[in-house]
Amino acid sequence: MMKRALSFLVILVFTQTLWAQYTEVINSKRPGFSDSPYSVGTKVYQVEGGLFYKNISNFNYYDFDQTETFEYNSKAFGTDILLRTGQFFEQLEFMLDMAVQSEDRHYTRPTEYNDSGFGFSKLTLGAKYLVYKPKYKDPSKEIRSWKKKHQFDTKRLIPAVAVYAGLNTNLLTELHKNADGISPRFAIFTQNDFTNRLVMITNFIMDKAFTDQAENSYIITLTYTLAERWSVFGENQGFFRKNIPNDYQFGVGGAYLINKNMQADISARMIYDERNDTSYIIGGGISWRLDKHKDKIIKTKTNNDEVGTEKKGFLGGLFAGGLFKKKSGVSSNGEMPDVKTRKAKTRTLEAPVNKKAAKAKKKRNKQLIKEQKKREKAMKKHNKN
């Protein structure tokens, strides 16, 4: 039981290190806003969705088309849905990120009036690719030095890195449309696994690029595993825009692993900006996956005996990465081998010998046996007489 509990401690970290991305337990991005460098794994189809309530006060922006500053208060209720799948390569993931909401706005500037809308507030297609994975030492193999076995591995300061490219569609409600139409979205995702319990993810995002509504942002998320199925997170996000005052969000939350293919979560966040905004967002949701992943078997031949090697992936994490990781093949530092070798039958090969010498030896042995039989026959005849 203790071993099982220890294996689950790796679970609720954002994501771990190997090229192989698949984990035996669900790897969810929720409930944080950051994204890890790791994918869900090939042939995995995942849905992450939830409900949210958003209250915004004193939001203002400059409209370049109307050359005026607008200010409003808003209340919105809706659902956000993220569809994810890994295809072609373990490092590659495709995703569809969308949100549907009902929003009521009360404008106070330049004139006072009300507006509302229902429909898509976000609809973005994208893909990410893991370009670098770090490798960590396995401290459990150190038997000579207690200090080395427990000291911090400085390689953990080097993060895993992925690149992302997406397209913001403009099939949105009038309240959320971009006046410049479709726009690109670019990002760099990084992750540091400081320990098996503590993970940091950092995102650098350029959204709605090359438009008047362009914004740059960062997200820093820390996740900590509390117990076998529980994890908590803290998150900071900052926005930098050219026509809207900068703002900063601070979020907290947690998640619970229901089973290996399902996770539940809850979160809340506050928004502070240069307008003394007191906006907040609360929400909760469920992540579920359809697991059709199959390990790749690579067959090689050694001494005419086939040996199978199994590509075994893994990805730990919670919120912006994988959740729980199963015990099989897991080292004490949370790593897993890229390739697992299956047992194969082997045979011992004798050293090659000279055929003529072997034939002559066989002939001599037969002659010796024949002579021995003659001697035994003569001895019996002599004893009889």
Residue pairs with C-beta under 8 A, 6 or more apart in sequence:
3 327
4 327
5 228
7 325
7 326
7 327
7 330
8 228
8 229
8 324
8 325
9 196
9 197
9 225
9 228
10 16
10 196
10 225
10 316
10 324
10 325
10 330
10 334
11 25
11 225
11 228
11 229
11 231
11 257
11 316
11 318
11 323
11 324
11 325
12 223
12 225
12 226
12 229
12 230
12 231
12 255
12 257
12 316
12 317
12 318
12 323
12 324
13 193
13 196
13 197
13 198
13 199
13 223
13 225
13 231
13 316
13 317
13 318
13 321
13 322
13 334
14 36
14 191
14 199
14 201
14 221
14 223
14 316
14 317
14 318
14 319
14 320
14 321
14 322
15 27
15 36
15 37
15 38
15 160
15 191
15 199
15 201
15 315
15 316
15 317
15 320
15 321
15 322
16 38
16 193
16 314
16 315
16 316
16 317
16 321
16 322
16 325
16 334
16 335
16 336
17 133
17 134
17 135
17 136
17 160
17 193
17 335
18 133
18 313
18 314
18 315
18 335
18 336
18 338
19 90
19 91
19 130
19 133
19 313
19 338
20 41
20 90
20 311
20 312
20 313
20 314
20 315
20 336
20 338
21 27
21 38
21 39
21 40
21 41
21 42
21 86
21 90
21 91
21 93
21 130
21 313
21 315
22 40
22 41
22 42
22 44
22 86
22 90
22 293
22 295
22 313
22 314
22 315
23 41
23 313
23 314
23 315
23 316
23 322
23 323
23 324
23 325
23 326
24 260
24 314
24 324
24 325
24 326
24 328
25 257
25 260
25 261
25 322
25 323
25 324
25 325
25 326
26 46
26 257
26 260
26 261
26 262
26 263
26 287
26 288
26 289
26 322
26 323
26 324
27 38
27 40
27 41
27 46
27 315
27 316
27 317
27 321
27 322
27 323
28 46
28 48
28 255
28 263
28 265
28 287
28 317
28 318
28 319
28 321
28 322
28 323
29 35
29 36
29 48
29 82
29 84
29 287
29 319
29 320
29 321
30 48
30 50
30 82
30 255
30 263
30 265
30 285
30 287
30 319
31 50
31 233
31 253
31 254
31 255
31 265
31 266
31 267
31 283
31 284
31 285
31 319
32 201
32 219
32 221
32 223
32 233
32 235
32 251
32 253
32 267
32 319
32 320
33 219
33 221
33 235
33 237
33 251
33 320
34 189
34 201
34 202
34 203
34 219
34 220
34 221
34 235
34 237
34 319
34 320
35 128
35 164
35 187
35 189
35 201
35 203
35 320
36 160
36 162
36 189
36 191
36 201
36 317
36 320
36 321
36 322
37 128
37 130
37 159
37 160
37 161
37 162
37 189
37 190
37 191
38 130
38 160
38 162
38 191
38 315
38 317
38 321
38 322
39 84
39 86
39 90
39 91
39 92
39 93
39 128
39 130
39 315
40 46
40 84
40 85
40 86
40 93
40 289
40 315
40 322
41 86
41 90
41 293
41 313
41 315
42 86
42 87
42 88
42 89
42 90
42 293
43 86
43 87
43 291
43 292
43 293
43 294
44 84
44 85
44 86
44 289
44 290
44 291
44 292
44 293
45 84
45 85
45 289
45 290
45 292
46 83
46 84
46 85
46 287
46 288
46 289
46 290
47 81
47 82
47 83
47 84
47 287
47 288
47 289
48 81
48 82
48 84
48 285
48 286
48 287
48 288
49 79
49 80
49 81
49 82
49 285
49 286
49 287
50 79
50 80
50 265
50 283
50 284
50 285
50 286
51 77
51 78
51 79
51 283
51 284
51 285
52 77
52 78
52 79
52 80
52 101
52 281
52 282
52 283
53 75
53 76
53 77
53 281
53 282
53 283
54 74
54 75
54 76
54 77
54 78
54 101
54 279
54 280
54 281
55 74
55 75
55 279
55 280
55 281
56 72
56 73
56 74
56 75
56 76
56 271
56 277
56 279
57 73
57 277
57 278
57 279
58 71
58 73
58 275
58 276
58 277
58 278
59 71
59 72
59 73
59 74
59 275
59 277
59 279
60 69
60 70
60 71
60 72
60 109
60 244
60 245
60 275
61 69
61 70
61 241
61 243
61 244
62 68
62 69
62 70
62 243
62 244
63 69
63 70
63 243
64 179
64 212
64 243
65 179
68 110
69 109
69 110
70 107
70 109
70 110
71 107
71 108
71 109
72 105
72 106
72 107
72 108
72 109
73 105
73 106
73 108
74 103
74 104
74 105
74 106
75 103
75 104
76 101
76 102
76 103
76 104
76 121
77 101
77 102
78 99
78 100
78 101
78 102
78 103
78 121
79 99
79 100
79 101
80 97
80 98
80 99
80 122
80 283
80 285
81 97
81 98
81 99
81 100
82 95
82 96
82 97
82 98
83 95
83 96
84 93
84 94
84 95
85 93
85 94
85 95
86 92
86 93
86 94
87 94
89 129
90 311
90 313
91 129
91 130
91 131
91 162
92 127
92 128
92 129
92 130
93 127
93 128
93 129
94 125
94 126
94 127
95 125
95 126
95 127
95 128
96 123
96 124
96 125
97 122
97 123
97 124
97 126
97 166
98 120
98 122
98 123
98 124
99 120
99 121
99 122
100 118
100 119
100 120
100 121
101 118
101 119
101 121
102 116
102 117
102 118
103 116
103 117
103 118
103 121
103 173
103 175
104 114
104 115
104 116
105 114
105 115
105 116
105 175
106 112
106 114
107 113
107 114
107 115
115 175
116 175
117 173
117 174
117 175
117 176
118 173
119 172
119 173
120 171
120 172
120 173
120 176
121 172
121 173
121 175
121 176
122 168
122 172
122 176
123 168
123 169
123 171
123 172
124 166
124 167
124 168
124 169
124 185
125 166
125 167
125 169
126 164
126 165
126 166
126 167
126 185
127 164
127 165
127 166
128 162
128 163
128 164
128 187
128 189
129 162
129 163
129 164
130 160
130 161
130 162
131 161
131 162
131 163
132 160
132 161
133 160
134 155
134 156
134 158
134 159
134 160
135 155
135 335
136 153
136 155
136 156
136 193
136 333
136 334
136 335
137 153
137 155
137 333
138 331
138 332
138 333
138 335
139 148
139 149
139 150
139 151
139 153
139 332
139 333
140 149
140 331
140 332
140 333
142 148
142 149
143 149
153 333
156 192
156 193
156 194
156 195
157 192
158 192
159 190
159 191
159 192
159 202
160 190
160 191
161 188
161 189
161 190
162 188
162 189
162 190
163 187
163 188
163 189
164 185
164 186
164 187
164 188
164 189
165 184
165 185
165 186
166 184
166 185
166 186
166 187
167 182
167 183
167 184
167 185
168 178
168 182
168 183
168 184
168 185
168 207
168 208
169 182
170 177
170 178
170 181
170 182
170 183
172 178
178 208
178 211
178 213
179 211
179 212
179 213
180 208
180 210
180 211
180 212
180 213
183 207
183 208
183 209
183 210
183 211
183 213
183 214
184 209
184 210
185 205
185 206
185 207
185 208
185 209
186 205
186 206
186 209
187 203
187 204
187 205
187 206
188 203
188 204
189 201
189 202
189 203
190 201
190 202
190 203
191 199
191 200
191 201
191 202
191 321
192 199
192 200
192 201
192 202
193 199
193 334
194 200
196 225
196 333
196 334
197 224
197 225
198 222
198 223
198 224
198 225
199 222
199 223
199 317
199 321
200 220
200 221
200 222
200 223
201 219
201 220
201 221
201 223
201 320
201 321
202 218
202 219
202 220
202 221
203 217
203 218
203 219
204 217
204 218
205 216
205 217
205 218
205 219
206 214
206 216
207 214
207 215
207 216
207 217
208 214
208 215
212 242
212 243
213 241
213 243
214 241
214 242
215 239
215 240
215 241
215 244
216 239
216 240
216 241
217 237
217 238
217 239
217 240
218 237
218 238
219 235
219 236
219 237
220 235
220 236
220 237
221 233
221 234
221 235
221 236
221 319
221 320
222 233
222 234
222 235
223 231
223 232
223 233
223 317
223 318
223 319
223 320
224 231
224 232
224 233
225 231
225 318
226 232
229 256
229 257
229 324
230 254
230 255
230 256
231 254
231 255
231 318
231 319
231 323
232 252
232 253
232 254
233 251
233 252
233 253
233 254
233 255
233 267
233 318
233 319
234 250
234 251
234 252
235 249
235 250
235 251
235 252
235 269
236 248
236 249
236 250
236 251
237 248
237 249
237 250
237 251
238 246
238 247
238 248
238 249
239 246
239 247
239 248
239 249
240 246
245 273
245 274
245 275
246 273
246 274
247 271
247 272
247 273
247 274
247 277
248 271
248 272
248 273
249 269
249 270
249 271
249 272
250 269
250 270
250 272
251 267
251 268
251 269
251 270
251 281
252 267
252 268
252 269
253 265
253 266
253 267
253 268
253 319
254 265
254 266
254 267
255 263
255 264
255 265
255 266
255 318
255 319
255 323
256 263
256 264
256 265
257 263
257 323
257 324
258 264
260 324
260 326
261 288
261 289
261 290
261 291
262 286
262 287
262 288
262 289
263 286
263 287
263 318
263 323
264 284
264 285
264 286
264 287
265 284
265 285
265 286
265 287
265 319
266 283
266 284
267 282
267 283
267 284
268 280
268 281
268 282
268 283
269 280
269 281
269 282
270 278
270 279
270 280
271 277
271 278
271 279
271 280
271 281
272 278
293 313
295 310
295 311
295 312
295 313
296 310
296 311
297 308
297 309
297 310
297 311
298 308
298 309
298 310
298 311
298 339
299 306
299 307
299 308
299 309
300 306
300 307
300 309
301 307
302 344
302 346
303 346
303 347
303 349
305 344
305 345
305 346
305 347
306 344
307 341
307 342
307 344
308 341
308 342
308 344
309 339
309 340
309 341
309 342
310 339
310 340
310 341
310 342
311 338
311 339
312 329
312 336
312 337
312 338
312 339
312 340
313 336
314 325
314 329
314 330
314 336
315 321
315 322
315 325
316 322
316 323
316 324
316 325
316 334
317 323
325 334
325 336
329 336
329 337
329 340
330 336
